[in-house]
Amino acid sequence: MRVLITGGAGYIGSHVVKALGEKGYEVLTIDNLSKGHEEAVLYGEVKRIDLSDRESIRDVLRAFKPEAVMHFAAFIEVRESVLYPLKYYKNNTVNSLILLEEMIYAGINRFIFSSTAAVYGNPVSVPISESESIKPINPYGQSKAFVERILEDFSKSYGLRYVSLRYFNAAGAEPEGKIGESHNPETHLIPLVLKTAKGEIEHIKIFGTDYETPDGTCIRDYIHVDDLSKAHILALEYLLSGGKSNVFNCGYGHGYSVREIIDTAKKVTGVDFPVVESERRPGDPAILVADSSKLKKTLGWIPEFDDIEYIIRTAWNWELNKRF
Ligand code: UDP
């Protein structure tokens, strides 16, 4: 069974490549390596291709003939998307459209899409279920919401079957320290906190302490990347066995505030690093917590690593022994 992975050299993509490889799937990664790391791809070949390069996408689809495509390649920074929305609409929306169009021409009709909790914006009720309205408050979320809308229409008209996985906050690393999160520049909370513990950064800034949450800092649902990988495998098996197009939240159903993450990181690392209270970051909703009952019920997803200390410990292990 062949699976084409876009962005397989990135953080979540590389963990899913590993999970697929371990299960015996034949994987091929396409990645422009603008953010990803070739060393992170533990199974299958890596082709350096940009998704705007329609001809190369066409050639790869025709030569590899995948049974399914998993599409991870995207820009992911909320702040950057507010500053440079064009970059996000081009890479995340327009390039997804190119990929989908070429899939349709090639007769490939199973698609797994990396969506995001950012499509919900400031949700009306928490935990958030999939039926919550799609009202992104930043271009990053909007760039993904557009793709979800395109998928809905293509599914009705072109026989495409897709699963859209709305990620909450992916975190942690596979426990052996082979791969992990490595963004440049790093903007995510847990790796930045750990870099502070390591002494690479002077202090960690808390972006906003006046949110309507118990301690005033933002709350997020941190999901271990290996549990998230498992959701992809289940989504693939679901599509392969004839499942209809569907959308699932991926999270644990409870969240931690920025202060709680910092406190847990201090406990796990044993380092009392400096913390500075700072301004809100534009585009940040106060609380994002998943209702993931649909993922559990429909795909049989059973979370294994719902433990914030374990998540931070695996991220710390990676941070101390990084290969890239
Ligand atoms: N955050 C923070 N300091 C940082 C980085 C992030 O306080 O240096 C906060 C951010 O404002 C958000 C939460 O941590 O409320 C998680 O942010 P991250 O960028 O990790 O993920 P996002 O929720 O944007 O996907």
Residues whose N, C-alpha, C, O or C-beta is under 5 A from the ligand:
A	BS01	UDP	V78 T187 H188 L189 I190 L192 K205 I206 F207 C218 R220 V258 R281 D284
